[in-house]
Amino acid sequence: MEIINVAAPEQPVDKLLVGIGGEIAFIRVLGRGSFKISTALKEFSTAAIDTGCTSLVLDMAECVGMDSTFMGVLAGLAFRLKQKSSAGRITMVNLSVRTRGLLATLGLDQVIDPHMAGATPENLQPYFQSTASRMTALDTRENSTRVTAETMLEAHENLVKLSPENLPKFKDVLAFLREDLKANQHDGQKQ
């Protein structure tokens, strides 16, 4: 009898491709929208907003899923855009049924303009075509444990701010992250 080794399919690497066209920052999410790339997403998008971008457009065609940290960062960015400009908004295009459902589960569809695959708004299509060839990979290398924990805490606080119904879902996560950051702060002071 011959034994055949069947390897599990390789998971795509979580990655962000970014580009700016006028007042629109484009972000293509490859793999999972996860805590691993959330700090890079937050930093890029915050810088784009601070330099005049009024819209963030996320292309989710190659995104297989999102975690709560990633979605909490999106909520925080939506709040920041609204503070800067009443017309500021986040648009997500090429959503699958699964990723669209995730947005609704946490209430992000209240602050994000979602579009299913194949339903990209016509006004964005020229920007996509001109920016697609100029997108570059964003450095998403892992951050320090502290920076990651801070991003995760802020993201989950954003989800509760967005929808108080999220508090029971994330109460334990919030308590853990706060305690972890407090413990790490004390450890850092001893050194």
C-alpha positions in Angstrom: 0.0 0.0 0.0 1.4 3.4 -1.0 1.1 6.3 1.4 0.5 9.6 -0.2 1.3 12.8 1.7 -1.4 15.3 1.0 -0.4 18.7 2.3 -3.0 21.2 3.4 -3.6 24.0 1.0 -1.2 26.9 1.7 -2.9 29.8 3.4 -2.5 33.1 1.6 -0.2 35.6 3.2 -2.1 38.5 4.8 -1.0 41.5 2.8 -2.1 45.1 1.9 -1.5 46.8 -1.4 -2.0 50.6 -1.3 -2.2 53.6 -3.6 -3.5 57.1 -3.5 -5.4 58.7 -6.4 -6.5 62.3 -5.6 -8.5 62.3 -2.4 -9.0 58.6 -2.4 -6.8 56.1 -0.7 -7.1 52.6 -2.2 -6.3 49.5 -0.2 -6.4 45.9 -1.6 -6.7 43.3 1.1 -5.0 40.0 0.2 -5.5 36.9 2.4 -7.2 37.8 5.7 -8.0 41.2 7.2 -6.5 40.3 10.5 -4.8 41.7 13.6 -1.5 41.0 11.9 -2.0 43.7 9.3 -4.3 46.0 11.3 -1.6 48.3 12.7 -0.2 48.9 9.1 -3.8 49.6 7.9 -4.4 52.1 10.7 -1.0 53.9 10.1 -1.4 54.1 6.3 -5.0 55.2 6.5 -4.4 57.7 9.2 -1.5 59.3 7.3 -3.7 59.4 4.1 -6.6 61.1 6.0 -4.2 63.6 7.6 -2.8 64.5 4.1 -6.3 65.2 2.7 -7.8 61.9 1.6 -11.6 62.0 2.2 -12.3 58.4 1.1 -10.9 55.0 1.8 -11.7 52.3 -0.7 -11.0 48.7 0.2 -11.0 46.1 -2.5 -11.9 42.8 -0.8 -11.9 40.6 -4.0 -8.9 38.6 -2.6 -9.9 38.8 1.1 -11.0 35.5 2.6 -12.1 36.8 6.0 -11.8 39.5 8.6 -11.2 39.4 12.4 -12.7 41.7 15.0 -9.4 43.7 15.3 -9.4 44.5 11.6 -13.0 45.5 11.6 -12.5 47.6 14.8 -9.7 49.5 13.1 -12.1 50.1 10.2 -14.6 51.5 12.6 -12.0 53.8 14.1 -11.0 55.0 10.6 -14.6 55.7 9.8 -14.9 57.8 13.0 -11.7 59.7 12.0 -12.9 60.4 8.5 -16.2 61.8 9.7 -14.3 64.1 12.1 -12.2 65.4 9.3 -14.9 65.8 6.7 -18.7 65.3 6.8 -18.3 63.7 3.3 -15.6 61.3 4.5 -16.4 57.7 4.1 -15.1 54.1 3.7 -16.3 52.1 0.8 -15.7 48.4 0.6 -16.0 46.7 -2.8 -16.0 43.1 -4.1 -17.3 41.8 -0.8 -18.3 38.1 -0.7 -21.4 37.0 1.1 -19.2 35.9 4.0 -17.3 39.2 4.4 -20.5 41.2 3.9 -22.1 39.2 6.6 -19.2 39.9 9.0 -19.7 43.6 8.6 -23.4 43.4 9.5 -22.6 41.1 12.5 -20.7 43.9 14.3 -22.7 46.9 12.9 -20.0 48.2 10.5 -22.5 48.4 7.7 -23.7 51.6 9.6 -20.5 53.4 8.9 -19.1 51.7 5.8 -20.6 51.7 2.3 -20.5 48.0 1.3 -20.7 46.7 -2.2 -20.8 43.0 -3.2 -18.5 41.6 -5.9 -19.3 43.0 -9.3 -21.1 46.0 -8.0 -18.3 48.6 -7.8 -19.8 52.1 -8.0 -19.3 53.5 -11.5 -17.8 56.7 -10.1 -14.9 54.7 -8.6 -14.0 52.6 -11.7 -11.8 55.2 -13.3 -9.8 55.6 -10.1 -9.4 51.8 -9.8 -8.0 51.6 -13.3 -5.6 54.5 -12.9 -4.4 53.5 -9.4 -4.3 49.7 -9.9 -0.9 49.7 -11.7 0.6 52.0 -9.1 -0.3 50.1 -5.9 2.6 49.1 -3.7 2.8 46.5 -1.0 2.6 48.0 2.5 5.1 46.8 5.1 3.0 44.6 7.4 5.8 43.0 9.4 4.9 42.1 12.9 5.0 44.9 15.4 6.0 44.7 19.1 3.6 42.8 21.3 2.7 46.1 23.0 1.9 47.9 19.8 -0.2 45.0 18.6 -2.1 44.9 22.0 -2.7 48.6 21.9 -4.1 48.4 18.3 -6.3 45.4 19.4 -7.6 47.3 22.5 -8.4 50.4 20.5 -10.1 48.4 17.8 -12.4 46.5 20.2 -13.2 49.8 22.0 -14.2 51.2 18.6 -16.6 48.3 18.0 -18.3 48.9 21.4 -18.5 52.7 20.6 -20.0 51.8 17.2 -22.6 49.5 18.7 -23.1 49.0 22.4 -24.6 45.5 21.6 -20.9 44.5 20.9 -19.9 44.9 24.6 -21.0 41.4 25.7 -19.1 39.9 22.8 -15.9 41.7 23.6 -16.1 42.3 27.4 -13.6 39.5 28.2 -11.3 40.5 25.3 -11.2 44.1 26.5 -10.5 43.1 30.1 -7.7 40.8 29.0 -6.1 43.4 26.8 -6.3 46.1 29.4 -4.7 43.8 32.1 -2.0 42.6 29.6 -1.1 46.2 28.7 -1.0 47.2 32.4 1.2 44.3 33.3 3.5 45.0 30.4 3.7 48.7 31.4 4.8 47.7 34.9 7.3 45.1 33.5 8.8 47.9 31.3 9.2 50.2 34.3 11.2 47.7 36.2 13.9 47.3 33.5 
